[in-house]
Amino acid sequence: MQAILVTDRLAFTPITRGDIDRLTDLDSDPEVMRFIDRHPTPRKAMAAQVEAIIAEYARTPGFGQWIALSREAQEFLGWFALRRTAEPGHATLGYRLRRVAWGLGLASEGGRALVDYGFRDHDLDRITADTMAVNERSRRVMTAVGMSYLRTYHEEFVDPLPGTDQGEVEYEITRTAWLLRRTPSR
């Protein structure tokens, strides 16, 4: 399948029904899901999610969730997402990677590529991302892609994860901040 975006080490391809098993496997790793959910996503639920992702491609062309493959070996590494919100000019960034891809700078590389793509190709005004306040790795990725801390907020959960009491954090990068980051210093 044709990649919609390519970086030095990653290729993003549209998710298909053929990806259900590897996405289910990704969500079955308790370490991957540590800050997301204490229960793995059942295959049937993943199949429904994949159908929704495929439908999203038609509703919001150029946006959605994509499989992340290693560019050289075409190995499945996880997924990245850039999704439109109801607010005009706003999208959210998301990512989930297999443990073999952790600590290699791939989340930052893919996140930066999607931030650039969103502002350059889709004229967005701002991009945000959220995680648990205690998820330091994800917060470092958000900072590495040029985002700044925006706020901490609290949500109610039926089965709260450890650290939920410290809240969720939202990070943001605006078009202005992105342009300033891209402008060389004098």
Residue, then its C-alpha position, 0 to 999 in steps of 0.5 A: m500500500q502507498a505511504i501517505l507520509v514518509t520520514d527518514r525511518l518511518a512510512f505511514t500507510p492507511i489502516t486496512r482490515g488486514d491490520i486488525d490482528r497486529l493492532t489487537d496484538l499492540d493493544s495486548d501488551p500491558e506496557v504499551m497500554r499502561f497509561i491507556d487501559r488496564h484491559p487489552t482491546p478485544r479483536k471484535a472491538m478492534a475490528a469495529q475500530v478499524e471500520a470507524i478508521i476506514a470511514e474516517y478517511a472518507r469523512t476527513p480526507g488527509f486525516g485519520q490514523w495510520i500504520a507506522l512501518s519501519r521504512e527499510a524493513q517494512e516492520f509494523l511499529g505501531w500507529f500515528a494519528l492526526r485527527r480533525t476536531a469539531e473546532p475549525g483549524h484544530a487537530t489532535l496528534g496521537y501515537r502508540l508504538r510497540r516496545v521494540a520501537w521505544g527509546l529510538g526517537l521514532a515517536s518524536e520523528g513521526g509526531r514532528a512529521l505529522v505536525d509539519y504535515g498538518f500545518r503545511d498541507h492542511d492549513l491548521d491553526r493548532i494541534t493538541a495532544d493529551t496524556m496522563a500527567v504521569n506519562e513522562r515518556s509521552r510528555r517528552v515526545m510532545t515537547a520534542v515535536g514542539m508542543s508546549y504544556l497547556r493545562t492539566y485537567h481531571e476526568e472521572f473513570v470507572d476503573p482509574l489507572p494508577g496516577t489518574d489522581q494527578g490528572e491528564v495533561e494537554y499540550e499544544i502547538t500553534r501555527t505561529a509557534w510552528l512557523l517560528r520554530r521553522t524560521p532560522s535564527r539570525 
